[in-house]
């Protein structure tokens, strides 16, 4: 039986253990409670060690490495602690790369343990061998390979600290097969520490003065490293200082969308009135958001390198500050430390801002209300809007990529932090694995996945995972038998020349039932609510699907103001 760092006396804790057991001890010391994996012979010793601690670490076995990496990413995004996935060498690691890419672009703490060939075979192109340092150099914050079992506590400890500190992100730890069997005696591991990154007093004074001078300030929130406490604190700050708040691409849950200070999200198909508001602002307070191409409408919404607006840029990664935009005030701080420091500022009421805020919120409410006239037989916007009204505020909504996501982001009003799981990387196949991770992390909260037929079929095998672990998630599949987002752009840029975007979809109801899940076809908008109730009542993982003519999707997408990549 493994012994953790908190058990027994020091002499006993330093007894000899295998490298695999040390890895598991490190997981325990860092508070890991769930490991997502597709098993492989390259990390059998670690799996065996996990068997002994199943009362403390839950092992979730998926059906594809991309899915378990996405599950770990979603788990890390929800909990704020590094999500953990384990995959085998070569093909397993390659298939899991999409989850790393999402974790990197979404600033999510994640650690991927990858089996490796034995040490004597390194560099010989042995079976499934890869050089992970080179392979993942641009998709991870740090990549290491542990060739000495005695260094497991050091290097795994560094992996956890690297994943959570600065700009959060993914780390890859390669573990040679034979290293896991080595017996070593070393001190017990310790857990990671979050480094304090608070703004200086001088920076806070400057920020207070800039806010006092601004007539039309606008806050833009985004990025990773947030918490429920930080989001709530930022909301109090916005109220006290009379600042309207927008959110970045797929970060709508950072601020209650029904709060009177909320003015919308700067994602795909953003409200034209919000874009105008950004241009009219005289001060941008950007907190956590990198100001990437989606949030800035292809780097056109905010002039670079020097914005017309005064810019305060707050980010936990020093390398992000000044990377593209030259700020008037740059603050390197974590979200929690920055928001905690804001509490020390005394608010100065500025009456001229009342209409600035109110008009922005009114415009958001109008834009996020589905139109009733001229709606197709299956009105996606109305279905999403009605779900937004009836679902509990703590519902976790997930999606992958596709034209359908523009309607989710426009018409679903997020009311609570930690209720949105959507990849800013624009990865397909994310929604279903993310919903599984959400239900594992928070069993008492509803988890609803939106997916197009193309997106859903990239991870449909994980219905078996949901069945295995008894997770009653609900997937809503919009079936237009097409890669709709690409079709949309074909029609826009090459009208009448459709190619490579037509798909043949299965019977999703029968497919769901074959897995043991609940399945139902929805024939029209009016029938959706009752179908959703039946899915809930089933107590099973459920798939609700409806067919939609792709020409309707393309037409409605155009009316929704969608432009640029639809991912």
N, C-alpha and C positions, 0 to 999 in steps of 0.2 A: 504494500500500500504506500502511495506517495505521501510525503510529509511536506507541508507548506512551511513558509518562513515563520509563521506565527505559532507553530506547534512544536512542543518538545523544547529541550534546552539547546543551547548553542552547539554543544558538541554533537548532539544527535542530529541537529539540522545540517551539520557539515559532513554527514556520512556520505559514502560513495553512491552516486546515482548516474544513470546513463544520460547521455546528451538529450535523448528524447524526453526523459523524465524531467530534466532541468528546464526544457522548453515549456512543458506543462506547468511546472512550478512557477515559471515567470508569468504565464497567463493568469494563474491564480493570484499572484502577488499584485498584478495590475488590474484586478477586478473584473476579468473577463468571465462572462456567464454563458456565452453562446459562441460556438465555432461553426461556420458554414463550410462544407467541404464536398468534394467528389473524391472518394478514397483512391489512393494509388500505392503501388508497392514501394515507391520511393520514400514514403514516410510512415511505414508500418510501425516502427518503434514509437513514434509520437502517437499514432492512433491507439496503440496498446496502452500507453501511459494515460491517454484520455479515458480509456475504459474504466480505470480505477477511480476517476473523479466525476463520474456522471451525475452524482448528487449535487455537484457544484458547477459543472460546465456541461451545458446541453450541446449535443452534437446534432446538427441539422444537415442531413444528406440531400443534396439536390441532384438533378438529372443532367446538368450541363455546367461546365466551369464558368461560362459567361454568366449564368444565372446565379451561382453561389457568390461570385464576385459582386454582382449587383445587389444581392441580398445583404452582403457584408457592408457595402457602401451605404445602402439605405438604413441599415441598423446603426452605423456610425453617425449618419446624418441626424437620426432621431434621438440618439442617446448622448451624443457629444463625446463619447469614448470611442477609441479605434474599433471599427468593425473588423472581425477576424475571419479570413478565409484560408483554407488549405487546399492546394491543388498539386497534382503530380507534375513531373518534369516535362519539358518539351511541349507536346500537344496540349496538355492540361494548362500549362502556363500561358501558352499562346491564346487559347480560347478565353482565358480569364482576363486578357489584356484590356478588353473593353471596359471592365469594371474599374481598372486602374485609371484609365483615361477619364472616365466620369469623375472619379474621386479627385483627380488632379484639377480638372476644370471647375468642379463644384466645391473645391476646398474642403473635402471631407476626410477626417482621419480614418485610415484603413491600413491594416497590415496583412500582407499576403505572404504566407509561408509556402515555399515551393520546394518540393523534393528535388534532389540533384543526384547525379551519378556518384559512385564512390570516388574518394579522393585520388586513388591511384589511376583512375580513368580520366581525370580532368584534363582537358586540352587535347584529347584523342578523337574527338567527334564520336564518342561512344553512343550507345543506343539512347536516343531522346536527349542527348546532352545539348545544353544551350549556355551561352555566356550571358547571364542575366544582367550583369552590370552594363553591358553594351545594349542589350535588347530593350531594357526598360529605362535607359538613361534619360529619356525625355518624357516619360509617363509616370515617374515616381520622384518623390523628394530625395530619396536615398535608397540605394540598393547595396546589400551586403551578402557575403557568403561566409558561413561559420565553418571553418575547417578545424577548429579545436574546440572540443566540448567544454573545456574549462572557461572559454570566453562567452558561453551562452548567456549568462546573466548580464554581462557587460553589453553585448551587442543587441540582445533582445530589449534590454532596458533602453538603449539608445534609440531603438526603433520606435518604442512607445513615445519617448520624449520628442522625437523628431516629428512623429505623426500629429501630435497635438499642439506643439509650440510654433510660434511665428504664424505664417499662413498654414492652416491645417492641410494635410494631404496624405497620399499613400506612400507606404514603404514596402519594399520587397526584401524578404529574408530567405535566402537559399540555404537549404540544409542537406548536405551530402548524406547519402544513405548510411554509410558506415560510421560517420561521426555520431549519429544518433545512438549507436550501440556502445560507444566508449564510456568507460566508467571513470568518473572523476569525483573528487571531494572539493567542494568550494562553499563559501558562505552563501546563505540563502539570499534570493533576489529580493529587491524592494520595488515598490510601485513607482510609476511616473509622477512627476510634479509639473504642474502648469506654471510656467514662468510668468511673473507679474510684468505687465507692460502697460503702465499708466501714463497718461499725458502729463507734461510738466505744468507747474503753476503758471509759467509764462505763456504756455500754449493756451491754457484755459482762459487767461486774461485776454489774450488776443482774440480768441473765439467769441468771448462775451462782447467785446467791442465791435467786432464785425457783425454780429447779430443785431446789435443795437443800431448800427448804421444802415442795415438793410431794410428796404421797403418791400421787396418781393423775394424773400428767401424760399428755398425749396430743399428739403432733405431727400436724399435718395439712398435707400438701404439695400444691402445685398451681401453676397459672399457667405463664407462659413464662419464657424466659431461663435455663433450666437447661442443663447439660452433663453428659456422662458423669462427668467429674471431680467436679462438684458433687454429683451423685446418690450417687456412691461415698463422698464425704466425709461426707455427711449420714448415710449408713448406719453409718459408723464412729462418728460422734457418738452415734447412737441406741444402739448397742451399749455404748459406754463409759458413757453416762449412764442406761442402763436406761429407755428411753422407747419405748413402743409407737408405731407409725406407721400412720396412715391416709392415703389419698390422696383428692384431690378428684375431681369428676366428670371422667371420661375422662383421668385423669392417673395411671393405675395403673402405668405403666412407670417411675415415678420411684423406686420401691422394689421390690426383689425380693419378689414375692408369696409365695415359699416361705421367706423369711427368718423366723426365730422372732419377730422384733419386729413383723412386718406383721400388721395386724388388719383390713384390708379397705378398700373404697372407699366414699366418701360420694356415690354417684351415684343414678340412678334404680333403685328396687327395692333399696335398701341393706338390709343385714342388720339386722334389728331389734335384735339384740344389740349391734351397733356403734353404733346410734343411742342405745341405753341407755348405752353406754360414754362417748359424748360428754357426755351429761347428767350422768354420775357423775364426770367428770373434775374435778379442782380447779385444773388449769392447762392451757390450750390454747396450744401453740406452733404458730402458723400461719405457714408459710413459703411465700411466693409466691402462695398461694391468696387470691382476693378475698373469699371467703366469700359467693359468689353464692347465688341462690335454690335451685339444684339441690343444691349441697353442704350447704346448711342446711335442706333440706326445706321450702322456701317461707318462709325466714326464721323458722322456728318452732323449729329445733333449738338455736339459740343466741339467747338473749334480746338484744334491741337496744332502745335504744342501749347499755345497760350489761349485759354478760353476767354470769351468776351465777359462772361460772368466771373465774379470773384469766386475762387474755389478753395474750399476746405476739404482736404482729402484725409480720411482716417482709415488706416488699414493695418492689420497685424504683421504683414510682410513688408519689411523695409524695401525690398527689391521692387515692390509694386509702386511705391511712391515716386513720382517723377518719371516712371517708365515711358509714358506717352503724354500725360498732361502735367504741365507745370503749375503747381498749386500755389496759392497765396499763403496758405498755411498747411503744412504736411504734419500729420500726427501718426506716429507708429505706436499703436496700442491695440490690445485685444478688445473685443466688443464689450465684454463684461467690465474690464477696467475703465474703458472710456466712458461707458454709461454711468458707472458708479461715480466717476469724477464729475460728471455733469450735475449731479445732485448738489454740489457745492456752489453752483452758480445761482445768483439771484435773478429772477425773471424781471424783464422790463417790458411792460405792456405797450404794444404798438397798435393803436386803434385802426390804422390804415390797412392792417393785414386781414381784418375780419372778412371783407368781401373777397379778397385774394384767395383765402382758404375756402370760403363758402362756395364760390363759383367753381373752383376746382372739384370739390366734392359733388356738387350738383351734376357737373358734366360727367364725372365717373359713374354716378348712379344711372344717368340716362344711357350712357354707352354700354353699361353692363346689364341693362334690361333687355331681354330678347324681344325683338319686334314681333307683333302679332299678324300684321298684314302681309299677304303674299308668301306665307310660310309653306314649305313643302309638306307632303304627307307625313314624313318623319322629320320633325323639327328638332334638330340636335340642340340648338340654343335654348329652346323652351324646356326640353327634358333636363338639361344641365341646370338651368335656372330654377326649375321646380325642385330638383334634388338639393340644390344649395339652400333652399328655404326650409325643406323638411328634415334634412339630416342634422344630427346633433353637431354642435360647434366643434367637438373634438374628433369628428370623423377624419380619417387620414385618406386623402385623395392622391392617387398615383397615376402616372401616365408615362408613356415612352415618347415616341416621335411620330409626327404625321400631321396632315392637315386638320384632323379632328382636335388636336391639342389647342389650336387657336380658339376654338369655341369653349373648351374647358377653362382656359386662362381668362377669357373675356367674360363669361357668364357665371362662373362659380365664384362666390364671394367667400373668401377665406376669413375666418373670424378668430382663429387661435394659432399661436405659435406651434410649430411641429405638426401641422395638418396637411402639408404639401410635400410630396416626394416626386420630383420631376427633374430629369437630368439637363443641366445647362449645356452639357456636351452634345445634346441632340441625339442620344443613342436610342435606337429602336430596341424592342424586347425588354425594356426596363420595368414597365408598369406591373406586370404580374409578379415577378420576383420581389419587387419593392413592396407590394401589398402583402406578400407572405412574411417578409421581414417585419412589416408594421404590425401584423397580427401577433407575431411572436413577441415583439417588444411590448405591445400593449394589448393583451388579449381582450380587454373589456371595451375597447374602442372599435367602432366600425371601420373597415378598410375597403375602399371602393377603387377599383382599377378601371380606367378608361383606356381603350385600345382600338386601333384600326385593325382590319383583318391582316394586313401585312405585318404590323407591329406584334399582334398577338401570337401569330404563328412562329415568331422567332423565339418564343419561350413557352409555348403551350404545354410542353412536356412537364412543366412545373405544376400543372394541375395535380399530377401524381404526388408531388411533394405536399401540396395543400391537403390532399386526401389523407396521406400518411400521418400527418401531424394534427389532423382534425381542425383545420383553420377555415372558418366560414367566411372567406372573402367573397366579394361580388365583383365580377368582371363584366363590364359593359362593352360589347364589341360592335363597332360600327363597320359593317361589311359593305364595301363598295366594289369589291373584287378588283382592286386597283391599288397601286402605290400612288395614293391620291395627291400627296404633296408634289411629287414629281410630275404627275399628270397636270396639275394646276399650272406649274411653270412651263410645261410644254405648250399648253394652250395659250399662255401669255406671251411666250417668246417665239414659239414655232407653231402658230395656229394651224390646226388641221393635220399636223404631222405627228400623231401619237405613235410611240414605239417603246417597247420594253417595259411598259407600265401596267399592262393588263394582267390580271391574276385569275386563277381558278380557285375559289374558296370551297372548303368542305362544308358539310352540314354541321354548323357549330353546336347545335343542340344535341345531335347524336354523338358528336365528338366529346362534349362535356359528359354526357351520360356514360360513354364508354370508360371514362376515368372514374366513374362513380359520383360525379358532381351533378348538381341540379342544372338543367338547361331549359331555356324557353326562348321562342321566337316572338318578338314584339312586332305586331302588324302596323300599328300607327301610334301617333303621339299620345292620344287619349288612353291607350291601353298600357302605357308604360308603368304608371304608378301601381296598378294592381299587380303587374308582373313583378315589380320590384318587391312588393310586399310578400308575394309567394316565394320569391328567392330568399328573403330574410327568414320566413317561417320554416323553410326547409332545414335550416341548421347545417347545411352543407356548403362547401365551396360551390359557387354558382356562376353560370355564364348566361347573361341576357344578351341577345343579339338582335339586330334589326338590319334589314337590307336597305341600301340607299343607292339611288342611281348616281353614278360618278359625275354626271353632268350637273346634277343638283349640288353636289359637294363643291365642284369647281365654281359654280355660279355663286353659291352662298359665301364661299371663301373670298371671292372678289368683292362681294358686298360688305364683308367684314373688315375690309381694309388690310387684309393680309398682304404683305409684300416681303421681298427678300426670301431667304431660305425658310422653309416651314418645317421645323424639326422640334 
